[in-house]
Amino acid sequence: MITPYFLENFWGEKNNGFDVLYHNMKHGQISTKELTDFIRERSTIEEAYARSMTKLAKSAGNFSQLGTFAPVWDVFKSSTEKLATCHLELVRKLQELIKEVQKYVEEQAKAHKKTKEEVASTLEAVQNIQTISQALQKSKEIYNAKTVEQERLRKEGATQRDVDKAGVKAKKATETYKSYVEKYATAKSEFEQKMAETAQKFQDIEESHILHMKEIIHSYSQFVDETHIQIGEVHNEFVRNIENTSVEGLVQKLAESKGTGKERPGPIEFEECNAAIATEGAKPRKRKPFGIPGRRKDKDTDSTESTEVEAANTANGAPPGYYGSIDIQNANVPQVDAEGFCIRPEVNENDAKENSFYSSSDSEDEDEPRKFHVQIKPVQPNNGTHQNRATIDELKASIGNIILSPSTSGQMRRNQSSDELAKTRVPASYELTNNDLLSLDPFSPTVGSSSSVTSSTVPVPNRPTTPLAAGALVPPPRPSSRPKLPTGKLTGINEIVRPFSPPKTSNASPPPTAPLARAESSSSLSSNASLSAGNTPTVGTSRGPSPVTLASQDALPIAVAFTESVNAYFKGADPTKCIVKITGDMTLSFPMGIIKVFTTNPSPAVLTFKLKNTSRLEQILPNQQLLYSDPSQSDSNSKDFWFNMQALTSYLRKASDQNPSASYYNVDILKYQVLSDGIHSTPLNLAVYWKCTESTTDLRVDYRYNPESMDTPGPLTNVQILVPVDGGVTNKQSLPTSIWNSEQNKCLWKLGDISERSENEGAGSLRAKFELSNGPSNPSTLAVQFMNEGSTLSGVDMELQGTGYRLSLNKKRFATGRYMADC
């Protein structure tokens, strides 16, 4: 029986033992998963090693098989193959062990979930005694103060009435103090009983967990040990084979396999020459001259002149007389005619076929030249540029069907998410028309660039290069000033098609009936009255006690901020073409004094919080270096997180070292993407209409405030709408009044705040008429900017769990990212 260490060591002044033990149990799941990852990584290494050994064995088999050393390579090959087999067997065993560990992970999660339900009453007892302890401490302080006040009045000779009043207050404080003492005694008894049971339960869980983990480790070590034994046996066999391969044996094997014979050359004696026999044997021989098929005469460049014979004698650079004299009369020299061509000797055709070196299929009569059938098709007539144009169109069509996948090692563009890379390119009628809008940063103090106009063939920057299906729309990229979620993590946006209710103005002019021509424009959106908005505010000035006066017994104050960015693209008045993407960040702010509390307390209370309304989120990306979460939680509308206190303390200490004069420190906790409902998720609905002629351009922008998109409806502040207009504007009339920047050809409306209290409940129209000198204008993309303080679009909220901390500030805001509209 193990000593009940948990029962004896987790009480303490603040009664935080239950919190520490509970999170220690949850860390068991993390340890099990990390052990699984370790074994999987070892298996991967062993598999890679086995493959390398197999490759090495093949290399040994391909080494030179010549020479005395050649048989030794067979020993190397056999031994290396056996080593590879040993490691592959270890891989198989580790894979089986991983399956067992994963099964244990699932069982452990179920057990922890059951334990959480069983210890719920203990958690209530802990919270009860903590609450009563704080109330008891306050009542004691009041009791002491009232008693001292009564004694002071008596000693100073105050009136009896004042003394009696002080006595009544002292008596009431005494009764309150005594009642809390009694309540504390009851709560203490219940707390001790439940805490003792729960501490033992937690220790039993940990004992069982450690035993199971040790069994896994024992199996792991046994598998590795068995493999090492097998490797040792293979190595010993290799050593024995090398020792048995003697030098004499290798030499003997080469001699037996490559030997050329054992008979040595015999003696040769001098023999006299018989001139008669030698003369009779030297008869002229006929030789078939070399001939080219289909040609009867071959030009003989050699002459029978004696000078040329002498030149032949010195062939290959040999000195004269090296080859001896040549008997020209008896030599096999081809006969030539008067012109120097070789005369082909007559050969019996049947004999030639029978004695031919070639097969019957190759024994064609060389007198007849071989015939080859060559057919040259006439060139098709060139019809102007039709053929080239068709070729180019075919190339474009084929290239258009190629989908370019991003490199796995490359970096994604800042304004692109992984799902945007997967989208295809839109046809020209649906593309955004203003290039600079895609690089607009609405959070910068000013936005400006030079104005220029390009043709519609100029590619729009910051767009995916993959081809798009007809009718698809590219969502607006993320603003460069907003925090960037990790690439490749966020999934696509699920759109729900719903009708767009028209603006609540009855005098709005109808949209033009005929479709309008469009062209790409690279005009920027800045103006002299430039769009401006404050940078994303730094959240976290604590409204709790001064950071200098924080004490370990106080509830430590922290602040939280939710900041969201809404990106939208409107296409005409069609709600089905509205694309929306909303992202958010959660930041916690800690006062400076909390660092001292963390560093002086070896076991600070674990900071735990619940993220509420998570069913409205598409994805959550927590800071994995600081946060843990409960994977067994079944509530789909909330998610529990708790901090790695050691990592948090280290992070804050490092931040303090870098900026010791700061009064608080901000920590990025998590990022998230909000589920969007198309146009219904946009705070400000937009519809744009253009009417362009040679001399004038009419523009109308309808807008409508949408309170349903916000968790708590609030005003949209600093609303500004910016529209580029080309064609050489000479005069402008607008309602309401707008600002025209003639240098950059942009029209700016500043609408101030829009809310339900605005005219027409936040619905209205902007109208402008532009007189042109070089029309018609090209309809362009307009940009909108606004912000809201005090609300979010997602409705996500935070709730602290447990004791030891209090929320001093909860700040919420959202602002536009890339908010654009086209006709």
C-alpha positions in Angstrom: 0.0 0.0 0.0 1.4 3.3 -1.1 1.5 6.2 1.4 -1.4 8.6 0.8 0.8 11.5 -0.3 -2.0 13.4 -2.0 -4.2 13.3 1.2 -1.4 14.8 3.2 0.1 17.4 0.9 -2.7 19.2 -0.9 -4.5 21.3 1.7 -3.0 24.8 2.2 -4.3 28.2 3.1 -6.1 29.0 -0.1 -7.5 25.4 -0.5 -6.1 25.2 -4.1 -5.2 21.5 -3.8 -8.2 20.3 -5.6 -7.4 22.5 -8.6 -3.8 21.3 -8.8 -4.8 17.6 -8.5 -7.5 17.9 -11.1 -5.2 19.5 -13.7 -2.5 17.0 -12.8 -4.9 14.2 -13.8 -5.6 16.0 -17.2 -1.9 16.2 -17.8 -1.8 12.4 -17.7 -3.6 12.4 -21.1 -1.0 14.8 -22.5 1.8 12.5 -21.2 0.2 9.5 -22.9 -0.1 11.2 -26.2 3.4 12.4 -26.0 4.6 8.9 -25.3 2.7 7.8 -28.4 4.4 10.4 -30.4 7.8 9.3 -29.1 7.3 5.6 -30.0 6.0 6.6 -33.4 9.0 8.8 -34.1 11.3 5.9 -33.0 9.4 3.6 -35.4 10.0 6.1 -38.2 13.7 6.3 -37.5 14.0 2.5 -37.4 12.1 2.2 -40.7 14.3 4.7 -42.4 17.4 3.0 -41.0 16.1 -0.4 -42.3 15.6 1.0 -45.8 19.1 2.5 -45.8 20.6 -0.9 -44.8 18.6 -2.6 -47.5 20.0 -0.1 -50.0 23.5 -0.7 -48.7 23.1 -4.4 -49.1 22.1 -4.0 -52.7 25.2 -1.8 -53.2 27.4 -4.5 -51.8 25.9 -7.0 -54.2 26.7 -4.7 -57.1 30.4 -4.2 -56.2 33.1 -5.6 -58.4 33.1 -9.4 -58.5 36.7 -9.5 -59.9 39.7 -10.1 -57.9 40.6 -12.2 -54.9 38.5 -10.0 -52.5 35.3 -10.5 -54.4 33.8 -13.4 -52.3 33.9 -11.2 -49.2 31.2 -8.9 -50.6 28.8 -11.8 -50.3 29.4 -11.9 -46.6 28.8 -8.1 -46.3 25.6 -8.4 -48.3 24.1 -11.3 -46.3 25.0 -9.6 -43.0 23.6 -6.2 -44.0 20.3 -7.8 -45.2 19.9 -9.5 -41.9 20.5 -6.3 -40.0 17.8 -4.6 -42.1 15.4 -7.4 -41.3 16.0 -7.0 -37.6 15.1 -3.3 -37.7 12.0 -3.9 -39.8 10.9 -6.5 -37.2 11.3 -3.8 -34.5 9.2 -1.4 -36.6 6.4 -4.0 -36.8 6.5 -4.5 -33.0 6.5 -0.7 -32.3 3.5 -0.2 -34.6 1.6 -2.8 -32.6 2.6 -1.1 -29.4 1.3 2.2 -30.7 -2.1 0.7 -31.3 -2.2 -0.5 -27.7 -1.2 3.0 -26.4 -3.9 4.7 -28.5 -6.5 2.3 -27.1 -5.3 3.3 -23.6 -5.7 7.0 -24.6 -9.3 6.5 -25.4 -10.0 4.5 -22.2 -8.2 7.2 -20.2 -10.3 10.0 -21.7 -13.5 8.1 -20.7 -12.2 7.5 -17.2 -11.3 11.2 -16.7 -14.7 12.3 -17.9 -16.4 9.9 -15.4 -14.1 11.2 -12.6 -14.9 14.8 -13.4 -18.6 14.0 -12.8 -17.8 12.2 -9.6 -15.8 15.0 -8.0 -18.2 17.7 -8.9 -19.5 17.8 -5.3 -16.0 18.2 -4.1 -15.5 21.2 -6.3 -18.7 22.8 -4.8 -17.3 22.2 -1.3 -14.0 23.8 -2.3 -15.7 26.9 -3.7 -18.0 27.0 -0.6 -15.2 27.0 1.9 -13.2 29.5 -0.1 -16.2 31.9 -0.2 -16.9 31.5 3.5 -13.2 31.9 4.4 -13.2 35.3 2.6 -16.4 36.4 4.3 -15.1 35.2 7.6 -12.0 37.2 7.2 -13.9 40.4 6.4 -16.4 39.9 9.3 -13.5 39.4 11.7 -11.9 42.7 10.5 -15.2 44.5 11.0 -15.7 42.9 14.5 -12.3 44.0 15.6 -12.8 47.5 14.2 -16.2 48.0 16.0 -14.9 46.6 19.3 -11.9 48.9 19.2 -14.2 51.9 18.3 -16.5 51.2 21.3 -13.5 51.0 23.7 -12.1 54.2 22.3 -15.3 56.1 22.9 -15.5 54.9 26.5 -11.9 56.0 27.2 -12.4 59.4 25.6 -15.5 60.0 27.7 -18.0 60.2 24.8 -21.7 60.6 25.4 -23.6 57.6 26.5 -25.6 57.7 23.3 -22.5 57.4 21.2 -21.2 54.6 23.4 -24.5 52.8 23.1 -24.5 53.2 19.3 -21.0 51.8 19.1 -22.1 49.0 21.4 -25.0 48.0 19.1 -22.7 48.0 16.1 -20.1 46.0 18.0 -22.7 43.4 19.1 -24.0 43.1 15.5 -20.5 42.6 14.2 -19.9 40.0 16.9 -22.9 38.0 15.9 -22.0 38.1 12.3 -18.5 37.0 13.1 -19.7 34.1 15.2 -22.2 33.0 12.5 -19.4 32.9 9.9 -17.3 30.9 12.4 -20.1 28.4 12.7 -20.6 28.3 8.9 -16.9 27.8 8.4 -16.9 24.9 10.9 -19.7 23.2 8.9 -18.0 23.9 5.5 -14.7 22.8 6.8 -16.0 19.5 8.0 -17.7 18.8 4.6 -14.6 20.1 2.7 -12.2 17.8 4.6 -14.4 14.8 4.2 -14.9 15.2 0.4 -11.3 16.5 -0.2 -9.9 13.4 1.6 -12.0 11.1 -0.6 -11.2 13.0 -3.7 -7.4 13.2 -3.0 -7.3 9.4 -2.6 -9.3 9.0 -5.8 -6.8 11.2 -7.7 -3.9 9.3 -6.2 -5.5 6.0 -7.2 -5.9 7.3 -10.8 -2.3 8.4 -10.9 -1.0 5.1 -9.5 -3.0 3.2 -12.2 -1.8 5.6 -14.9 1.9 5.3 -13.9 1.6 1.5 -13.8 0.0 1.4 -17.2 2.7 3.7 -18.6 5.4 1.5 -17.1 3.9 -1.5 -18.7 4.1 0.3 -22.1 7.7 1.3 -21.4 8.5 -2.3 -20.4 7.1 -3.6 -23.7 9.0 -0.9 -25.6 12.3 -1.7 -23.9 11.8 -5.4 -24.3 11.3 -5.0 -28.1 14.4 -2.9 -28.3 16.4 -5.4 -26.2 15.3 -8.3 -28.4 16.3 -6.4 -31.5 19.7 -5.6 -30.0 20.2 -9.3 -29.2 19.3 -10.2 -32.8 21.7 -7.6 -34.1 24.4 -9.0 -31.8 23.8 -12.5 -33.2 24.1 -11.1 -36.8 27.3 -9.3 -35.9 28.8 -12.5 -34.3 27.9 -14.4 -37.4 29.5 -11.8 -39.6 32.7 -12.0 -37.5 32.7 -15.8 -37.7 32.3 -15.7 -41.5 35.1 -13.3 -41.9 37.4 -15.4 -39.7 36.5 -18.5 -41.7 37.4 -16.7 -44.9 41.1 -17.3 -44.9 43.7 -15.8 -47.2 44.6 -19.3 -48.5 40.9 -20.0 -49.2 40.4 -16.8 -51.2 43.6 -17.4 -53.2 42.7 -21.0 -53.8 39.1 -20.0 -55.0 40.5 -17.5 -57.5 43.0 -20.1 -58.8 40.3 -22.7 -59.3 37.7 -20.4 -60.9 39.9 -18.2 -63.0 42.9 -20.6 -63.7 44.1 -20.9 -67.3 45.6 -24.4 -67.1 48.4 -26.3 -65.5 50.4 -27.3 -68.7 53.6 -25.2 -69.2 54.9 -24.4 -72.7 57.2 -27.2 -74.3 60.6 -26.8 -76.0 60.9 -25.7 -79.7 63.8 -26.7 -81.9 65.2 -25.0 -85.0 63.9 -26.4 -88.3 65.6 -25.9 -91.8 63.6 -24.2 -94.5 62.5 -26.3 -97.6 62.5 -23.7 -100.4 60.6 -25.9 -102.9 57.8 -26.6 -100.6 57.6 -22.9 -99.6 57.6 -21.7 -103.2 54.8 -24.2 -104.2 52.7 -23.2 -101.3 52.8 -19.5 -102.0 50.0 -19.2 -104.6 48.0 -16.1 -105.4 44.6 -16.0 -103.6 41.5 -14.3 -104.7 39.8 -11.9 -102.4 36.4 -10.5 -102.6 36.9 -6.8 -102.7 34.8 -4.5 -100.4 31.8 -3.2 -102.3 29.0 -0.9 -101.6 25.5 -2.2 -102.4 24.1 -0.8 -105.6 27.5 0.3 -106.9 29.6 -1.8 -109.3 32.7 0.3 -109.4 34.6 1.6 -106.4 37.1 4.4 -106.9 40.5 3.0 -105.9 42.5 5.8 -104.4 45.5 3.5 -104.2 47.8 3.1 -107.2 50.0 0.1 -108.1 53.0 2.4 -108.4 55.9 1.3 -106.3 56.0 4.7 -104.5 52.6 4.1 -103.1 53.5 0.6 -102.0 56.4 2.0 -100.1 54.0 4.5 -98.5 51.8 1.6 -97.5 54.8 -0.1 -95.9 55.2 2.8 -93.6 51.6 2.7 -92.5 50.7 3.5 -89.0 53.9 5.4 -88.6 56.1 2.3 -88.7 59.7 2.8 -89.9 60.7 1.5 -93.3 61.3 -2.2 -93.4 59.5 -2.8 -90.1 56.9 -5.0 -91.8 59.4 -6.5 -94.3 59.0 -6.5 -98.1 55.7 -7.2 -99.8 55.4 -9.6 -102.7 53.3 -7.6 -105.0 53.1 -10.3 -107.6 51.5 -12.8 -105.2 49.8 -10.4 -102.9 46.0 -10.3 -102.8 45.6 -7.0 -104.6 42.3 -6.1 -106.2 42.3 -5.6 -110.0 41.5 -2.1 -111.3 40.4 -0.8 -114.7 41.9 2.1 -116.7 40.0 4.7 -114.6 41.2 3.3 -111.3 38.0 1.5 -110.3 38.0 -1.9 -108.7 36.8 -4.8 -111.0 34.4 -6.9 -109.2 35.1 -10.7 -109.6 32.4 -12.9 -110.9 30.9 -15.0 -108.1 28.3 -17.7 -108.5 25.1 -16.4 -107.1 24.0 -19.6 -105.5 27.4 -20.1 -103.9 27.2 -16.6 -102.5 23.9 -17.2 -101.0 24.9 -20.5 -99.5 28.2 -19.1 -98.0 26.8 -15.8 -97.0 27.4 -14.6 -93.4 24.0 -13.0 -93.4 20.7 -14.7 -93.0 18.4 -15.4 -96.0 16.5 -12.2 -95.2 19.6 -10.1 -95.6 21.0 -11.8 -98.7 19.5 -9.5 -101.2 21.2 -8.9 -104.5 23.6 -6.1 -104.0 23.4 -5.2 -107.7 19.9 -3.8 -107.1 19.8 -0.7 -104.9 17.4 -0.8 -102.0 14.3 1.3 -102.4 12.7 3.5 -99.6 9.2 4.9 -99.8 9.1 8.5 -98.7 5.8 10.5 -98.8 6.0 14.3 -98.2 2.7 15.8 -97.4 2.1 19.3 -98.9 2.0 22.3 -96.5 -1.5 23.5 -95.7 -2.2 27.1 -97.0 -1.6 29.8 -94.4 -4.9 31.7 -93.9 -3.5 34.9 -92.4 -3.2 34.8 -88.6 -6.0 32.2 -88.2 -3.6 29.3 -87.7 -1.4 31.1 -85.2 -4.4 32.5 -83.3 -6.0 29.0 -83.0 -2.7 27.6 -81.7 -2.4 30.3 -79.1 -6.1 29.8 -78.1 -5.4 26.0 -77.7 -2.4 26.7 -75.5 -4.4 29.1 -73.4 -7.2 26.5 -73.0 -4.7 23.8 -72.1 -2.9 26.0 -69.6 -6.2 27.1 -68.2 -6.9 23.5 -67.1 -3.7 23.2 -65.2 -4.0 23.7 -61.4 -0.9 25.1 -59.8 -0.3 23.6 -56.3 1.8 25.7 -53.9 5.1 24.3 -52.9 5.1 22.6 -49.5 8.3 24.3 -48.5 7.4 27.7 -49.8 5.7 30.5 -47.9 2.2 31.6 -48.7 1.5 35.2 -49.5 0.5 37.2 -46.5 -3.0 38.0 -47.9 -3.8 34.4 -48.9 -5.1 31.5 -47.0 -4.9 27.9 -48.0 -8.5 27.8 -49.2 -8.0 30.9 -51.4 -5.1 29.1 -53.2 -7.4 26.3 -54.0 -10.0 28.6 -55.7 -10.0 29.0 -59.4 -9.8 32.2 -61.4 -12.9 34.1 -62.2 -13.9 35.3 -65.7 -13.3 38.9 -66.5 -16.9 39.9 -65.8 -16.5 38.9 -62.1 -13.0 40.1 -61.4 -12.3 42.9 -59.0 -11.5 46.0 -61.1 -9.2 48.0 -58.9 -5.7 46.7 -58.2 -4.8 49.0 -55.4 -7.8 48.0 -53.4 -6.1 44.7 -52.9 -3.2 46.4 -51.2 -5.3 48.9 -49.2 -4.5 48.8 -45.5 -7.5 50.4 -43.7 -5.8 50.4 -40.3 -2.8 52.6 -41.5 -2.9 56.3 -40.7 -2.9 57.2 -44.5 -3.2 55.2 -47.6 -1.8 56.6 -50.8 -0.2 55.9 -54.2 0.0 57.4 -57.6 -2.9 57.1 -60.0 -2.7 55.3 -63.2 -5.0 53.4 -65.6 -4.2 50.0 -67.2 -6.0 47.8 -69.7 -8.2 45.0 -68.6 -5.5 42.4 -69.4 -3.2 43.6 -66.6 -3.3 40.8 -63.9 -4.7 41.8 -60.6 -2.0 41.6 -57.9 -2.4 39.5 -54.7 -4.8 37.1 -56.5 -4.6 33.3 -56.8 -3.0 32.3 -60.1 -5.0 29.1 -60.3 -7.8 29.2 -63.0 -11.3 29.7 -61.8 -14.6 28.1 -62.8 -17.2 30.4 -64.3 -19.1 32.3 -61.7 -16.7 31.7 -58.8 -15.7 34.7 -56.7 -12.4 35.3 -55.0 -12.9 36.4 -51.3 -11.2 39.6 -50.3 -7.7 39.0 -48.9 -6.8 39.6 -45.3 -5.6 43.2 -44.5 -1.8 43.3 -44.0 -2.1 45.0 -40.7 -4.2 42.4 -39.1 -2.7 39.4 -37.2 -2.1 36.5 -39.6 -3.5 33.1 -38.7 -1.1 30.2 -39.3 -1.1 29.2 -42.9 -2.8 26.1 -44.1 -5.0 25.9 -41.0 -8.2 27.7 -41.7 -10.8 25.9 -43.8 -13.0 27.4 -46.5 -16.0 29.6 -45.9 -19.4 28.0 -45.9 -21.9 30.4 -47.5 -25.7 30.3 -46.9 -27.7 31.9 -49.7 -30.4 34.2 -48.5 -32.2 37.1 -50.2 -30.9 40.6 -49.7 -33.6 43.0 -48.4 -33.5 46.3 -50.3 -32.7 49.6 -48.6 -35.5 51.3 -46.9 -35.5 54.3 -49.2 -38.4 54.8 -51.5 -37.0 57.5 -53.7 -33.9 55.6 -54.9 -33.4 55.6 -58.6 -33.6 52.2 -60.3 -30.4 50.5 -61.5 -29.5 50.8 -65.1 -31.3 48.3 -67.3 -28.4 47.5 -69.7 -25.3 45.8 -68.6 -22.3 48.1 -68.2 -18.9 47.6 -69.7 -16.1 47.2 -67.3 -12.3 47.6 -67.3 -9.5 47.0 -64.9 -8.2 50.1 -63.1 -5.1 50.4 -60.9 -6.1 53.7 -59.4 -5.3 53.9 -55.7 -7.8 54.9 -53.1 -6.1 57.6 -51.2 -7.1 61.2 -51.3 -6.0 64.5 -49.6 -8.7 63.8 -47.1 -7.2 60.3 -46.7 -8.9 57.4 -45.0 -7.7 57.2 -41.4 -8.2 54.9 -38.5 -6.3 54.3 -35.3 -4.1 51.3 -35.3 -5.4 48.3 -33.5 -5.4 49.4 -29.8 -3.2 47.8 -27.3 -5.5 46.2 -24.8 -5.0 45.7 -21.1 -4.7 48.6 -18.7 -5.8 46.9 -15.5 -8.6 48.5 -13.5 -7.8 46.4 -10.5 -5.4 47.3 -7.8 -2.1 49.0 -8.6 0.4 46.4 -10.0 2.8 47.4 -7.2 0.3 46.6 -4.4 -0.7 43.1 -5.6 -0.4 40.5 -2.8 -0.5 36.8 -3.0 -3.8 36.7 -1.0 -5.6 39.0 -3.5 -7.6 37.8 -6.4 -5.2 38.7 -9.2 -6.7 41.0 -11.9 -6.5 40.3 -15.6 -8.0 41.9 -18.6 -9.2 40.3 -21.9 -9.8 41.8 -25.3 -11.6 40.3 -28.3 -10.7 42.0 -31.6 -12.3 40.9 -34.9 -11.8 41.8 -38.5 -14.6 41.6 -41.1 -13.7 41.2 -44.8 -16.5 41.3 -47.4 -16.9 41.6 -51.1 -20.3 42.7 -52.6 -21.2 42.1 -56.2 -24.1 44.3 -57.4 -27.3 43.8 -55.5 -27.1 39.9 -55.6 -26.8 38.6 -52.1 -25.6 35.2 -53.3 -22.4 36.8 -54.6 -21.5 38.3 -51.3 -18.3 36.7 -49.8 -17.6 37.2 -46.1 -14.7 36.2 -43.9 -14.4 37.1 -40.3 -11.4 36.4 -38.0 -10.7 37.3 -34.4 -8.0 37.4 -31.8 -8.2 36.9 -28.0 -5.6 38.7 -25.9 -5.0 38.6 -22.1 -3.3 41.4 -20.2 -1.5 40.9 -17.0 -0.4 43.7 -14.5 3.3 44.0 -13.7 2.9 43.0 -10.1 1.5 39.5 -11.0 5.0 38.4 -12.1 6.3 38.7 -8.5 3.3 36.8 -7.2 4.0 34.0 -9.7 7.7 33.8 -9.1 7.5 33.8 -5.3 4.7 31.2 -5.2 6.0 27.7 -6.2 2.5 26.5 -7.0 0.3 29.4 -8.1 -3.4 28.9 -8.7 -4.0 27.5 -12.2 -5.6 30.1 -14.5 -8.6 28.4 -16.1 -11.2 30.0 -18.3 -14.2 28.9 -20.4 -14.6 30.2 -24.0 -18.3 30.6 -24.6 -20.4 30.5 -27.7 -17.8 28.4 -29.6 -20.6 26.9 -31.8 -20.4 30.1 -33.8 -16.8 29.5 -34.7 -15.5 27.5 -37.6 -12.0 27.0 -36.2 -10.0 27.8 -33.0 -6.2 28.0 -33.0 -5.0 28.2 -29.3 -1.4 29.2 -28.3 -0.1 25.7 -27.8 2.9 26.9 -25.9 0.8 28.3 -23.1 -2.7 26.7 -23.2 -4.1 23.2 -22.5 -7.6 22.1 -23.5 -9.8 19.2 -22.5 -10.4 16.9 -25.5 -13.1 14.9 -23.7 -15.4 17.9 -23.3 -18.8 17.3 -24.8 -20.3 20.8 -24.7 -20.4 22.1 -28.3 -21.0 25.7 -27.3 -18.1 26.2 -24.9 -14.5 25.0 -24.5 -12.4 24.9 -21.4 -8.7 26.0 -21.4 -6.1 26.2 -18.7 -2.6 27.7 -18.6 0.7 26.0 -18.4 1.6 28.2 -15.4 5.3 27.5 -15.7 5.4 28.6 -19.3 3.2 31.6 -18.6 5.5 32.7 -15.7 8.6 32.3 -17.9 6.9 34.3 -20.7 5.9 37.2 -18.5 9.4 37.2 -16.8 11.0 37.5 -20.2 8.6 40.3 -21.3 9.4 42.1 -18.0 13.2 41.8 -18.7 12.7 43.3 -22.2 10.5 46.1 -21.0 10.8 46.6 -17.2 9.0 49.9 -17.2 5.7 48.6 -18.6 2.7 48.5 -16.2 1.1 45.5 -17.9 2.0 42.8 -20.5 -0.2 41.5 -23.3 -0.3 37.8 -24.3 -1.9 36.5 -27.5 -4.0 33.5 -26.3 -5.8 32.3 -29.4 -7.1 33.1 -32.9 -10.3 32.0 -34.4 -12.4 32.1 -37.6 -16.1 32.9 -37.4 -18.8 30.9 -39.2 -20.3 33.3 -41.8 -23.8 33.5 -43.1 -23.1 35.4 -46.3 -24.5 38.9 -46.5 -26.3 38.4 -43.2 -22.9 38.5 -41.4 -22.0 41.9 -42.7 -22.7 44.9 -40.5 -23.2 47.2 -43.5 -24.9 45.9 -46.6 -23.9 47.5 -49.9 -25.2 47.7 -53.5 -23.5 49.8 -56.3 -24.9 51.1 -59.6 -23.0 52.8 -62.4 -24.3 54.5 -65.5 -21.5 55.6 -67.9 -21.8 57.7 -71.0 -19.2 59.6 -73.1 -19.9 62.9 -71.2 -21.2 61.9 -67.8 -21.1 59.2 -65.1 -23.9 58.6 -62.7 -23.1 56.7 -59.5 -25.4 55.4 -56.7 -24.4 53.5 -53.6 -27.1 52.0 -51.4 -26.3 51.0 -47.9 -28.2 49.5 -45.0 -27.2 49.0 -41.3 -27.6 45.4 -40.2 -27.8 45.1 -36.4 -28.5 41.3 -36.7 -24.9 40.7 -37.6 -23.6 41.9 -34.2 -23.8 40.2 -30.8 -24.8 43.5 -29.2 -25.9 46.0 -31.8 -23.9 49.2 -31.6 -23.1 52.2 -33.9 -20.6 51.9 -36.8 -18.3 54.8 -36.3 -16.0 56.7 -38.7 -17.8 55.3 -41.8 -16.0 56.4 -45.0 -16.6 55.3 -48.6 -14.0 55.9 -51.3 -14.7 55.5 -55.0 -12.2 56.0 -57.9 -13.6 57.6 -61.0 -11.7 57.9 -64.3 -12.5 59.5 -67.6 -11.2 63.0 -66.9 -13.7 64.4 -64.3 -14.2 68.2 -64.8 -17.2 68.7 -62.5 -18.9 66.8 -59.7 -22.3 67.0 -58.0 -23.1 64.7 -55.0 -25.6 64.1 -52.3 -24.7 64.1 -49.5 -21.6 66.3 -50.0 -18.4 64.5 -50.8 -14.7 65.4 -51.2 -13.1 65.1 -54.7 -9.4 64.6 -55.1 -8.5 65.7 -58.6 -4.9 64.5 -58.4 -5.9 60.9 -57.6 -9.4 60.9 -59.2 -11.2 59.7 -56.1 -14.5 60.7 -54.4 -14.7 60.3 -50.6 -17.8 60.4 -48.5 -17.5 60.8 -44.7 -20.7 59.6 -43.1 -19.7 59.7 -39.4 -21.8 57.1 -37.4 -24.5 54.8 -38.6 -26.9 53.0 -36.3 -30.5 52.1 -35.8 -31.1 55.6 -34.4 -29.9 57.1 -37.7 -32.3 58.3 -40.3 -34.2 55.5 -42.0 -32.8 53.2 -39.3 -29.4 53.3 -40.9 -30.4 52.9 -44.5 -29.6 55.4 -47.2 -28.1 56.2 -50.6 -25.1 58.1 -51.9 -25.4 59.8 -55.3 -23.0 61.6 -57.5 -22.9 62.9 -61.1 -19.5 63.4 -62.8 -19.0 65.4 -65.9 -16.2 64.0 -68.1 -13.7 65.3 -70.7 -12.4 61.9 -71.8 -15.3 59.5 -71.1 -16.7 57.0 -70.7 -15.6 56.0 -67.2 -14.7 52.4 -66.2 -16.8 51.1 -63.2 -14.4 50.6 -60.4 -14.4 48.9 -57.0 -15.2 51.1 -54.0 -13.8 50.6 -50.5 -15.5 51.1 -47.1 -14.2 51.6 -43.7 -15.8 51.6 -40.3 -15.3 50.2 -36.7 -17.3 49.4 -33.6 -16.3 49.5 -29.9 -18.1 47.4 -27.4 -19.3 44.4 -29.5 -18.2 41.5 -31.7 -19.7 39.8 -34.7 -19.1 36.3 -33.2 -20.5 36.8 -29.7 -17.6 34.8 -28.3 -17.0 35.6 -24.6 -14.7 34.4 -21.8 -15.6 33.3 -18.2 -13.0 32.7 -15.5 -13.1 29.3 -13.7 -12.0 28.6 -10.2 -10.6 31.1 -7.7 -7.5 33.3 -7.5 -8.2 35.6 -10.4 -10.8 38.2 -11.3 -11.6 39.8 -14.6 -11.0 43.6 -14.4 -11.8 44.5 -18.0 -13.5 42.8 -20.9 -13.0 44.8 -24.1 -14.6 44.0 -27.5 -14.3 45.6 -30.9 -14.4 44.9 -34.6 -13.4 46.8 -37.7 -13.2 46.4 -41.4 -10.4 44.6 -43.1 -11.0 44.6 -46.9 -14.6 45.7 -47.3 -15.3 46.3 -51.0 -18.2 46.5 -53.5 -18.6 46.2 -57.3 -21.5 46.8 -59.6 
